[in-house]
Amino acid sequence: MDDTTQQILQTAIAAAVRHSVGILAGSLVTLGWVQSSQQSSFIEMGSGIALGALAYGWSLWQKKGHAAVVAELAALKGNKS
């Protein structure tokens, strides 16, 4: 994946996460579980936690893919010798 595509994808995912956390916060306020004065803080914290988890997962996924490519290249090199 090239840098431009990766940047667009990260921006789109971040926007989706922020929107989802906003919807969740609104739902919790409607249900009375969170005070409306706390909604802004909830969105900020929730977005940070969700984006951090997403970045961690993305990093693990990339490392796993990189390890698979390296292993495949090593196997191809072994077959050629």
mmCIF file as gemmi writes it, N, C-alpha and C atoms, coordinates in Angstrom:
data_model
loop_
_atom_site.group_PDB
_atom_site.id
_atom_site.type_symbol
_atom_site.label_atom_id
_atom_site.label_alt_id
_atom_site.label_comp_id
_atom_site.label_asym_id
_atom_site.label_entity_id
_atom_site.label_seq_id
_atom_site.pdbx_PDB_ins_code
_atom_site.Cartn_x
_atom_site.Cartn_y
_atom_site.Cartn_z
_atom_site.occupancy
_atom_site.B_iso_or_equiv
_atom_site.pdbx_formal_charge
_atom_site.auth_seq_id
_atom_site.auth_asym_id
_atom_site.pdbx_PDB_model_num
ATOM 1 N N . MET Axp A 1 ? 0.861 -1.168 0 1 0 ? 1 A 1
ATOM 2 C CA . MET Axp A 1 ? 0 0 0 1 0 ? 1 A 1
ATOM 3 C C . MET Axp A 1 ? 0.91 1.235 0 1 0 ? 1 A 1
ATOM 4 N N . ASP Axp A 2 ? 0.663 2.154 -0.908 1 0 ? 2 A 1
ATOM 5 C CA . ASP Axp A 2 ? 1.502 3.351 -0.979 1 0 ? 2 A 1
ATOM 6 C C . ASP Axp A 2 ? 1.116 4.344 0.132 1 0 ? 2 A 1
ATOM 7 N N . ASP Axp A 3 ? 1.98 5.33 0.337 1 0 ? 3 A 1
ATOM 8 C CA . ASP Axp A 3 ? 1.799 6.275 1.449 1 0 ? 3 A 1
ATOM 9 C C . ASP Axp A 3 ? 0.51 7.081 1.337 1 0 ? 3 A 1
ATOM 10 N N . THR Axp A 4 ? 0.156 7.505 0.12 1 0 ? 4 A 1
ATOM 11 C CA . THR Axp A 4 ? -1.058 8.309 -0.058 1 0 ? 4 A 1
ATOM 12 C C . THR Axp A 4 ? -2.3 7.51 0.298 1 0 ? 4 A 1
ATOM 13 N N . THR Axp A 5 ? -2.363 6.27 -0.176 1 0 ? 5 A 1
ATOM 14 C CA . THR Axp A 5 ? -3.516 5.415 0.124 1 0 ? 5 A 1
ATOM 15 C C . THR Axp A 5 ? -3.596 5.134 1.617 1 0 ? 5 A 1
ATOM 16 N N . GLN Axp A 6 ? -2.458 4.883 2.235 1 0 ? 6 A 1
ATOM 17 C CA . GLN Axp A 6 ? -2.433 4.608 3.667 1 0 ? 6 A 1
ATOM 18 C C . GLN Axp A 6 ? -2.892 5.828 4.466 1 0 ? 6 A 1
ATOM 19 N N . GLN Axp A 7 ? -2.469 7.011 4.048 1 0 ? 7 A 1
ATOM 20 C CA . GLN Axp A 7 ? -2.871 8.231 4.746 1 0 ? 7 A 1
ATOM 21 C C . GLN Axp A 7 ? -4.367 8.477 4.601 1 0 ? 7 A 1
ATOM 22 N N . ILE Axp A 8 ? -4.912 8.264 3.408 1 0 ? 8 A 1
ATOM 23 C CA . ILE Axp A 8 ? -6.356 8.426 3.188 1 0 ? 8 A 1
ATOM 24 C C . ILE Axp A 8 ? -7.134 7.435 4.044 1 0 ? 8 A 1
ATOM 25 N N . LEU Axp A 9 ? -6.666 6.19 4.08 1 0 ? 9 A 1
ATOM 26 C CA . LEU Axp A 9 ? -7.341 5.159 4.868 1 0 ? 9 A 1
ATOM 27 C C . LEU Axp A 9 ? -7.298 5.493 6.359 1 0 ? 9 A 1
ATOM 28 N N . GLN Axp A 10 ? -6.153 5.942 6.85 1 0 ? 10 A 1
ATOM 29 C CA . GLN Axp A 10 ? -6.049 6.315 8.261 1 0 ? 10 A 1
ATOM 30 C C . GLN Axp A 10 ? -6.974 7.478 8.6 1 0 ? 10 A 1
ATOM 31 N N . THR Axp A 11 ? -7.065 8.466 7.715 1 0 ? 11 A 1
ATOM 32 C CA . THR Axp A 11 ? -7.948 9.604 7.948 1 0 ? 11 A 1
ATOM 33 C C . THR Axp A 11 ? -9.408 9.164 7.985 1 0 ? 11 A 1
ATOM 34 N N . ALA Axp A 12 ? -9.783 8.29 7.053 1 0 ? 12 A 1
ATOM 35 C CA . ALA Axp A 12 ? -11.169 7.8 7 1 0 ? 12 A 1
ATOM 36 C C . ALA Axp A 12 ? -11.511 6.983 8.247 1 0 ? 12 A 1
ATOM 37 N N . ILE Axp A 13 ? -10.592 6.131 8.677 1 0 ? 13 A 1
ATOM 38 C CA . ILE Axp A 13 ? -10.837 5.31 9.866 1 0 ? 13 A 1
ATOM 39 C C . ILE Axp A 13 ? -10.932 6.186 11.11 1 0 ? 13 A 1
ATOM 40 N N . ALA Axp A 14 ? -10.047 7.179 11.22 1 0 ? 14 A 1
ATOM 41 C CA . ALA Axp A 14 ? -10.081 8.08 12.375 1 0 ? 14 A 1
ATOM 42 C C . ALA Axp A 14 ? -11.412 8.836 12.432 1 0 ? 14 A 1
ATOM 43 N N . ALA Axp A 15 ? -11.894 9.294 11.275 1 0 ? 15 A 1
ATOM 44 C CA . ALA Axp A 15 ? -13.178 9.999 11.238 1 0 ? 15 A 1
ATOM 45 C C . ALA Axp A 15 ? -14.315 9.067 11.647 1 0 ? 15 A 1
ATOM 46 N N . ALA Axp A 16 ? -14.283 7.828 11.2 1 0 ? 16 A 1
ATOM 47 C CA . ALA Axp A 16 ? -15.33 6.866 11.557 1 0 ? 16 A 1
ATOM 48 C C . ALA Axp A 16 ? -15.313 6.571 13.055 1 0 ? 16 A 1
ATOM 49 N N . VAL Axp A 17 ? -14.123 6.447 13.625 1 0 ? 17 A 1
ATOM 50 C CA . VAL Axp A 17 ? -14.004 6.183 15.063 1 0 ? 17 A 1
ATOM 51 C C . VAL Axp A 17 ? -14.545 7.367 15.867 1 0 ? 17 A 1
ATOM 52 N N . ARG Axp A 18 ? -14.157 8.591 15.479 1 0 ? 18 A 1
ATOM 53 C CA . ARG Axp A 18 ? -14.655 9.777 16.2 1 0 ? 18 A 1
ATOM 54 C C . ARG Axp A 18 ? -16.173 9.869 16.105 1 0 ? 18 A 1
ATOM 55 N N . HIS Axp A 19 ? -16.728 9.595 14.941 1 0 ? 19 A 1
ATOM 56 C CA . HIS Axp A 19 ? -18.171 9.662 14.752 1 0 ? 19 A 1
ATOM 57 C C . HIS Axp A 19 ? -18.867 8.6 15.61 1 0 ? 19 A 1
ATOM 58 N N . SER Axp A 20 ? -18.309 7.412 15.641 1 0 ? 20 A 1
ATOM 59 C CA . SER Axp A 20 ? -18.889 6.327 16.438 1 0 ? 20 A 1
ATOM 60 C C . SER Axp A 20 ? -18.872 6.654 17.928 1 0 ? 20 A 1
ATOM 61 N N . VAL Axp A 21 ? -17.77 7.22 18.395 1 0 ? 21 A 1
ATOM 62 C CA . VAL Axp A 21 ? -17.684 7.586 19.812 1 0 ? 21 A 1
ATOM 63 C C . VAL Axp A 21 ? -18.678 8.701 20.126 1 0 ? 21 A 1
ATOM 64 N N . GLY Axp A 22 ? -18.869 9.628 19.199 1 0 ? 22 A 1
ATOM 65 C CA . GLY Axp A 22 ? -19.867 10.686 19.386 1 0 ? 22 A 1
ATOM 66 C C . GLY Axp A 22 ? -21.273 10.126 19.489 1 0 ? 22 A 1
ATOM 67 N N . ILE Axp A 23 ? -21.59 9.174 18.645 1 0 ? 23 A 1
ATOM 68 C CA . ILE Axp A 23 ? -22.908 8.525 18.699 1 0 ? 23 A 1
ATOM 69 C C . ILE Axp A 23 ? -23.079 7.785 20.022 1 0 ? 23 A 1
ATOM 70 N N . LEU Axp A 24 ? -22.029 7.075 20.434 1 0 ? 24 A 1
ATOM 71 C CA . LEU Axp A 24 ? -22.085 6.356 21.706 1 0 ? 24 A 1
ATOM 72 C C . LEU Axp A 24 ? -22.299 7.325 22.872 1 0 ? 24 A 1
ATOM 73 N N . ALA Axp A 25 ? -21.574 8.43 22.844 1 0 ? 25 A 1
ATOM 74 C CA . ALA Axp A 25 ? -21.73 9.427 23.918 1 0 ? 25 A 1
ATOM 75 C C . ALA Axp A 25 ? -23.149 9.981 23.942 1 0 ? 25 A 1
ATOM 76 N N . GLY Axp A 26 ? -23.692 10.297 22.785 1 0 ? 26 A 1
ATOM 77 C CA . GLY Axp A 26 ? -25.068 10.792 22.721 1 0 ? 26 A 1
ATOM 78 C C . GLY Axp A 26 ? -26.065 9.773 23.24 1 0 ? 26 A 1
ATOM 79 N N . SER Axp A 27 ? -25.829 8.505 22.916 1 0 ? 27 A 1
ATOM 80 C CA . SER Axp A 27 ? -26.714 7.439 23.397 1 0 ? 27 A 1
ATOM 81 C C . SER Axp A 27 ? -26.646 7.302 24.91 1 0 ? 27 A 1
ATOM 82 N N . LEU Axp A 28 ? -25.422 7.394 25.457 1 0 ? 28 A 1
ATOM 83 C CA . LEU Axp A 28 ? -25.276 7.284 26.909 1 0 ? 28 A 1
ATOM 84 C C . LEU Axp A 28 ? -25.922 8.457 27.634 1 0 ? 28 A 1
ATOM 85 N N . VAL Axp A 29 ? -25.862 9.648 27.037 1 0 ? 29 A 1
ATOM 86 C CA . VAL Axp A 29 ? -26.531 10.815 27.625 1 0 ? 29 A 1
ATOM 87 C C . VAL Axp A 29 ? -28.044 10.609 27.584 1 0 ? 29 A 1
ATOM 88 N N . THR Axp A 30 ? -28.54 10.12 26.454 1 0 ? 30 A 1
ATOM 89 C CA . THR Axp A 30 ? -29.977 9.884 26.307 1 0 ? 30 A 1
ATOM 90 C C . THR Axp A 30 ? -30.473 8.865 27.331 1 0 ? 30 A 1
ATOM 91 N N . LEU Axp A 31 ? -29.669 7.825 27.57 1 0 ? 31 A 1
ATOM 92 C CA . LEU Axp A 31 ? -30.054 6.804 28.534 1 0 ? 31 A 1
ATOM 93 C C . LEU Axp A 31 ? -29.874 7.261 29.981 1 0 ? 31 A 1
ATOM 94 N N . GLY Axp A 32 ? -29.187 8.377 30.177 1 0 ? 32 A 1
ATOM 95 C CA . GLY Axp A 32 ? -28.976 8.904 31.518 1 0 ? 32 A 1
ATOM 96 C C . GLY Axp A 32 ? -27.755 8.337 32.217 1 0 ? 32 A 1
ATOM 97 N N . TRP Axp A 33 ? -26.916 7.596 31.506 1 0 ? 33 A 1
ATOM 98 C CA . TRP Axp A 33 ? -25.725 6.997 32.108 1 0 ? 33 A 1
ATOM 99 C C . TRP Axp A 33 ? -24.585 7.996 32.225 1 0 ? 33 A 1
ATOM 100 N N . VAL Axp A 34 ? -24.605 9.043 31.384 1 0 ? 34 A 1
ATOM 101 C CA . VAL Axp A 34 ? -23.578 10.086 31.399 1 0 ? 34 A 1
ATOM 102 C C . VAL Axp A 34 ? -24.299 11.423 31.413 1 0 ? 34 A 1
ATOM 103 N N . GLN Axp A 35 ? -23.82 12.357 32.233 1 0 ? 35 A 1
ATOM 104 C CA . GLN Axp A 35 ? -24.403 13.693 32.258 1 0 ? 35 A 1
ATOM 105 C C . GLN Axp A 35 ? -24.018 14.429 30.972 1 0 ? 35 A 1
ATOM 106 N N . SER Axp A 36 ? -24.884 15.302 30.506 1 0 ? 36 A 1
ATOM 107 C CA . SER Axp A 36 ? -24.596 16.024 29.263 1 0 ? 36 A 1
ATOM 108 C C . SER Axp A 36 ? -23.343 16.883 29.389 1 0 ? 36 A 1
ATOM 109 N N . SER Axp A 37 ? -23.03 17.327 30.6 1 0 ? 37 A 1
ATOM 110 C CA . SER Axp A 37 ? -21.816 18.119 30.797 1 0 ? 37 A 1
ATOM 111 C C . SER Axp A 37 ? -20.556 17.269 30.658 1 0 ? 37 A 1
ATOM 112 N N . GLN Axp A 38 ? -20.684 15.951 30.775 1 0 ? 38 A 1
ATOM 113 C CA . GLN Axp A 38 ? -19.555 15.038 30.653 1 0 ? 38 A 1
ATOM 114 C C . GLN Axp A 38 ? -19.375 14.51 29.232 1 0 ? 38 A 1
ATOM 115 N N . GLN Axp A 39 ? -20.318 14.806 28.352 1 0 ? 39 A 1
ATOM 116 C CA . GLN Axp A 39 ? -20.299 14.234 27.005 1 0 ? 39 A 1
ATOM 117 C C . GLN Axp A 39 ? -19.009 14.597 26.261 1 0 ? 39 A 1
ATOM 118 N N . SER Axp A 40 ? -18.59 15.843 26.338 1 0 ? 40 A 1
ATOM 119 C CA . SER Axp A 40 ? -17.389 16.28 25.633 1 0 ? 40 A 1
ATOM 120 C C . SER Axp A 40 ? -16.16 15.531 26.126 1 0 ? 40 A 1
ATOM 121 N N . SER Axp A 41 ? -16.021 15.378 27.427 1 0 ? 41 A 1
ATOM 122 C CA . SER Axp A 41 ? -14.89 14.645 27.995 1 0 ? 41 A 1
ATOM 123 C C . SER Axp A 41 ? -14.916 13.191 27.571 1 0 ? 41 A 1
ATOM 124 N N . PHE Axp A 42 ? -16.113 12.604 27.538 1 0 ? 42 A 1
ATOM 125 C CA . PHE Axp A 42 ? -16.248 11.204 27.131 1 0 ? 42 A 1
ATOM 126 C C . PHE Axp A 42 ? -15.794 11.025 25.69 1 0 ? 42 A 1
ATOM 127 N N . ILE Axp A 43 ? -16.19 11.932 24.814 1 0 ? 43 A 1
ATOM 128 C CA . ILE Axp A 43 ? -15.808 11.84 23.401 1 0 ? 43 A 1
ATOM 129 C C . ILE Axp A 43 ? -14.295 11.952 23.25 1 0 ? 43 A 1
ATOM 130 N N . GLU Axp A 44 ? -13.689 12.897 23.968 1 0 ? 44 A 1
ATOM 131 C CA . GLU Axp A 44 ? -12.24 13.071 23.88 1 0 ? 44 A 1
ATOM 132 C C . GLU Axp A 44 ? -11.496 11.837 24.372 1 0 ? 44 A 1
ATOM 133 N N . MET Axp A 45 ? -11.889 11.313 25.519 1 0 ? 45 A 1
ATOM 134 C CA . MET Axp A 45 ? -11.217 10.137 26.068 1 0 ? 45 A 1
ATOM 135 C C . MET Axp A 45 ? -11.483 8.907 25.208 1 0 ? 45 A 1
ATOM 136 N N . GLY Axp A 46 ? -12.725 8.73 24.817 1 0 ? 46 A 1
ATOM 137 C CA . GLY Axp A 46 ? -13.09 7.561 24.011 1 0 ? 46 A 1
ATOM 138 C C . GLY Axp A 46 ? -12.4 7.557 22.663 1 0 ? 46 A 1
ATOM 139 N N . SER Axp A 47 ? -12.314 8.726 22.041 1 0 ? 47 A 1
ATOM 140 C CA . SER Axp A 47 ? -11.624 8.82 20.754 1 0 ? 47 A 1
ATOM 141 C C . SER Axp A 47 ? -10.151 8.481 20.913 1 0 ? 47 A 1
ATOM 142 N N . GLY Axp A 48 ? -9.542 8.996 21.963 1 0 ? 48 A 1
ATOM 143 C CA . GLY Axp A 48 ? -8.125 8.714 22.194 1 0 ? 48 A 1
ATOM 144 C C . GLY Axp A 48 ? -7.863 7.243 22.427 1 0 ? 48 A 1
ATOM 145 N N . ILE Axp A 49 ? -8.687 6.622 23.241 1 0 ? 49 A 1
ATOM 146 C CA . ILE Axp A 49 ? -8.525 5.197 23.535 1 0 ? 49 A 1
ATOM 147 C C . ILE Axp A 49 ? -8.758 4.366 22.276 1 0 ? 49 A 1
ATOM 148 N N . ALA Axp A 50 ? -9.824 4.673 21.543 1 0 ? 50 A 1
ATOM 149 C CA . ALA Axp A 50 ? -10.146 3.908 20.336 1 0 ? 50 A 1
ATOM 150 C C . ALA Axp A 50 ? -9.068 4.074 19.269 1 0 ? 50 A 1
ATOM 151 N N . LEU Axp A 51 ? -8.598 5.288 19.076 1 0 ? 51 A 1
ATOM 152 C CA . LEU Axp A 51 ? -7.561 5.515 18.074 1 0 ? 51 A 1
ATOM 153 C C . LEU Axp A 51 ? -6.241 4.866 18.485 1 0 ? 51 A 1
ATOM 154 N N . GLY Axp A 52 ? -5.931 4.884 19.77 1 0 ? 52 A 1
ATOM 155 C CA . GLY Axp A 52 ? -4.732 4.202 20.248 1 0 ? 52 A 1
ATOM 156 C C . GLY Axp A 52 ? -4.808 2.7 20.015 1 0 ? 52 A 1
ATOM 157 N N . ALA Axp A 53 ? -5.958 2.113 20.322 1 0 ? 53 A 1
ATOM 158 C CA . ALA Axp A 53 ? -6.146 0.676 20.093 1 0 ? 53 A 1
ATOM 159 C C . ALA Axp A 53 ? -6.077 0.35 18.603 1 0 ? 53 A 1
ATOM 160 N N . LEU Axp A 54 ? -6.655 1.206 17.783 1 0 ? 54 A 1
ATOM 161 C CA . LEU Axp A 54 ? -6.608 1.009 16.339 1 0 ? 54 A 1
ATOM 162 C C . LEU Axp A 54 ? -5.172 1.082 15.827 1 0 ? 54 A 1
ATOM 163 N N . ALA Axp A 55 ? -4.415 2.051 16.292 1 0 ? 55 A 1
ATOM 164 C CA . ALA Axp A 55 ? -3.012 2.176 15.872 1 0 ? 55 A 1
ATOM 165 C C . ALA Axp A 55 ? -2.202 0.963 16.306 1 0 ? 55 A 1
ATOM 166 N N . TYR Axp A 56 ? -2.44 0.475 17.513 1 0 ? 56 A 1
ATOM 167 C CA . TYR Axp A 56 ? -1.738 -0.709 18.007 1 0 ? 56 A 1
ATOM 168 C C . TYR Axp A 56 ? -2.074 -1.933 17.154 1 0 ? 56 A 1
ATOM 169 N N . GLY Axp A 57 ? -3.353 -2.112 16.874 1 0 ? 57 A 1
ATOM 170 C CA . GLY Axp A 57 ? -3.778 -3.239 16.035 1 0 ? 57 A 1
ATOM 171 C C . GLY Axp A 57 ? -3.208 -3.158 14.632 1 0 ? 57 A 1
ATOM 172 N N . TRP Axp A 58 ? -3.214 -1.962 14.075 1 0 ? 58 A 1
ATOM 173 C CA . TRP Axp A 58 ? -2.661 -1.757 12.737 1 0 ? 58 A 1
ATOM 174 C C . TRP Axp A 58 ? -1.176 -2.105 12.726 1 0 ? 58 A 1
ATOM 175 N N . SER Axp A 59 ? -0.449 -1.684 13.747 1 0 ? 59 A 1
ATOM 176 C CA . SER Axp A 59 ? 0.978 -1.961 13.856 1 0 ? 59 A 1
ATOM 177 C C . SER Axp A 59 ? 1.234 -3.469 13.92 1 0 ? 59 A 1
ATOM 178 N N . LEU Axp A 60 ? 0.459 -4.171 14.742 1 0 ? 60 A 1
ATOM 179 C CA . LEU Axp A 60 ? 0.616 -5.623 14.826 1 0 ? 60 A 1
ATOM 180 C C . LEU Axp A 60 ? 0.336 -6.294 13.487 1 0 ? 60 A 1
ATOM 181 N N . TRP Axp A 61 ? -0.706 -5.838 12.813 1 0 ? 61 A 1
ATOM 182 C CA . TRP Axp A 61 ? -1.079 -6.41 11.518 1 0 ? 61 A 1
ATOM 183 C C . TRP Axp A 61 ? 0.035 -6.202 10.496 1 0 ? 61 A 1
ATOM 184 N N . GLN Axp A 62 ? 0.623 -4.994 10.466 1 0 ? 62 A 1
ATOM 185 C CA . GLN Axp A 62 ? 1.709 -4.711 9.529 1 0 ? 62 A 1
ATOM 186 C C . GLN Axp A 62 ? 2.934 -5.565 9.84 1 0 ? 62 A 1
ATOM 187 N N . LYS Axp A 63 ? 3.258 -5.721 11.115 1 0 ? 63 A 1
ATOM 188 C CA . LYS Axp A 63 ? 4.424 -6.512 11.496 1 0 ? 63 A 1
ATOM 189 C C . LYS Axp A 63 ? 4.227 -7.979 11.131 1 0 ? 63 A 1
ATOM 190 N N . LYS Axp A 64 ? 3.022 -8.474 11.311 1 0 ? 64 A 1
ATOM 191 C CA . LYS Axp A 64 ? 2.722 -9.861 10.951 1 0 ? 64 A 1
ATOM 192 C C . LYS Axp A 64 ? 2.873 -10.044 9.438 1 0 ? 64 A 1
ATOM 193 N N . GLY Axp A 65 ? 2.363 -9.092 8.67 1 0 ? 65 A 1
ATOM 194 C CA . GLY Axp A 65 ? 2.495 -9.162 7.209 1 0 ? 65 A 1
ATOM 195 C C . GLY Axp A 65 ? 3.939 -9.069 6.775 1 0 ? 65 A 1
ATOM 196 N N . HIS Axp A 66 ? 4.712 -8.208 7.42 1 0 ? 66 A 1
ATOM 197 C CA . HIS Axp A 66 ? 6.131 -8.057 7.094 1 0 ? 66 A 1
ATOM 198 C C . HIS Axp A 66 ? 6.878 -9.357 7.397 1 0 ? 66 A 1
ATOM 199 N N . ALA Axp A 67 ? 6.58 -9.972 8.519 1 0 ? 67 A 1
ATOM 200 C CA . ALA Axp A 67 ? 7.238 -11.226 8.881 1 0 ? 67 A 1
ATOM 201 C C . ALA Axp A 67 ? 6.891 -12.325 7.871 1 0 ? 67 A 1
ATOM 202 N N . ALA Axp A 68 ? 5.655 -12.353 7.397 1 0 ? 68 A 1
ATOM 203 C CA . ALA Axp A 68 ? 5.254 -13.355 6.407 1 0 ? 68 A 1
ATOM 204 C C . ALA Axp A 68 ? 5.991 -13.152 5.09 1 0 ? 68 A 1
ATOM 205 N N . VAL Axp A 69 ? 6.154 -11.906 4.68 1 0 ? 69 A 1
ATOM 206 C CA . VAL Axp A 69 ? 6.873 -11.612 3.436 1 0 ? 69 A 1
ATOM 207 C C . VAL Axp A 69 ? 8.33 -12.011 3.563 1 0 ? 69 A 1
ATOM 208 N N . VAL Axp A 70 ? 8.956 -11.694 4.691 1 0 ? 70 A 1
ATOM 209 C CA . VAL Axp A 70 ? 10.358 -12.057 4.904 1 0 ? 70 A 1
ATOM 210 C C . VAL Axp A 70 ? 10.521 -13.578 4.896 1 0 ? 70 A 1
ATOM 211 N N . ALA Axp A 71 ? 9.609 -14.282 5.536 1 0 ? 71 A 1
ATOM 212 C CA . ALA Axp A 71 ? 9.678 -15.741 5.555 1 0 ? 71 A 1
ATOM 213 C C . ALA Axp A 71 ? 9.507 -16.32 4.153 1 0 ? 71 A 1
ATOM 214 N N . GLU Axp A 72 ? 8.607 -15.765 3.392 1 0 ? 72 A 1
ATOM 215 C CA . GLU Axp A 72 ? 8.387 -16.234 2.014 1 0 ? 72 A 1
ATOM 216 C C . GLU Axp A 72 ? 9.607 -15.978 1.149 1 0 ? 72 A 1
ATOM 217 N N . LEU Axp A 73 ? 10.216 -14.802 1.285 1 0 ? 73 A 1
ATOM 218 C CA . LEU Axp A 73 ? 11.43 -14.501 0.529 1 0 ? 73 A 1
ATOM 219 C C . LEU Axp A 73 ? 12.573 -15.44 0.91 1 0 ? 73 A 1
ATOM 220 N N . ALA Axp A 74 ? 12.684 -15.753 2.194 1 0 ? 74 A 1
ATOM 221 C CA . ALA Axp A 74 ? 13.722 -16.68 2.647 1 0 ? 74 A 1
ATOM 222 C C . ALA Axp A 74 ? 13.485 -18.063 2.053 1 0 ? 74 A 1
ATOM 223 N N . ALA Axp A 75 ? 12.219 -18.483 1.992 1 0 ? 75 A 1
ATOM 224 C CA . ALA Axp A 75 ? 11.895 -19.79 1.416 1 0 ? 75 A 1
ATOM 225 C C . ALA Axp A 75 ? 12.214 -19.805 -0.076 1 0 ? 75 A 1
ATOM 226 N N . LEU Axp A 76 ? 11.907 -18.715 -0.777 1 0 ? 76 A 1
ATOM 227 C CA . LEU Axp A 76 ? 12.217 -18.639 -2.209 1 0 ? 76 A 1
ATOM 228 C C . LEU Axp A 76 ? 13.718 -18.657 -2.431 1 0 ? 76 A 1
ATOM 229 N N . LYS Axp A 77 ? 14.466 -17.974 -1.592 1 0 ? 77 A 1
ATOM 230 C CA . LYS Axp A 77 ? 15.911 -17.956 -1.707 1 0 ? 77 A 1
ATOM 231 C C . LYS Axp A 77 ? 16.483 -19.343 -1.47 1 0 ? 77 A 1
ATOM 232 N N . GLY Axp A 78 ? 15.928 -20.067 -0.52 1 0 ? 78 A 1
ATOM 233 C CA . GLY Axp A 78 ? 16.372 -21.438 -0.223 1 0 ? 78 A 1
ATOM 234 C C . GLY Axp A 78 ? 16.106 -22.373 -1.381 1 0 ? 78 A 1
ATOM 235 N N . ASN Axp A 79 ? 14.986 -22.196 -2.092 1 0 ? 79 A 1
ATOM 236 C CA . ASN Axp A 79 ? 14.65 -23.048 -3.22 1 0 ? 79 A 1
ATOM 237 C C . ASN Axp A 79 ? 15.554 -22.815 -4.414 1 0 ? 79 A 1
ATOM 238 N N . LYS Axp A 80 ? 16.035 -21.609 -4.552 1 0 ? 80 A 1
ATOM 239 C CA . LYS Axp A 80 ? 16.872 -21.253 -5.699 1 0 ? 80 A 1
ATOM 240 C C . LYS Axp A 80 ? 18.287 -21.789 -5.56 1 0 ? 80 A 1
ATOM 241 N N . SER Axp A 81 ? 18.768 -21.946 -4.352 1 0 ? 81 A 1
ATOM 242 C CA . SER Axp A 81 ? 20.149 -22.367 -4.119 1 0 ? 81 A 1
ATOM 243 C C . SER Axp A 81 ? 20.403 -23.788 -4.533 1 0 ? 81 A 1
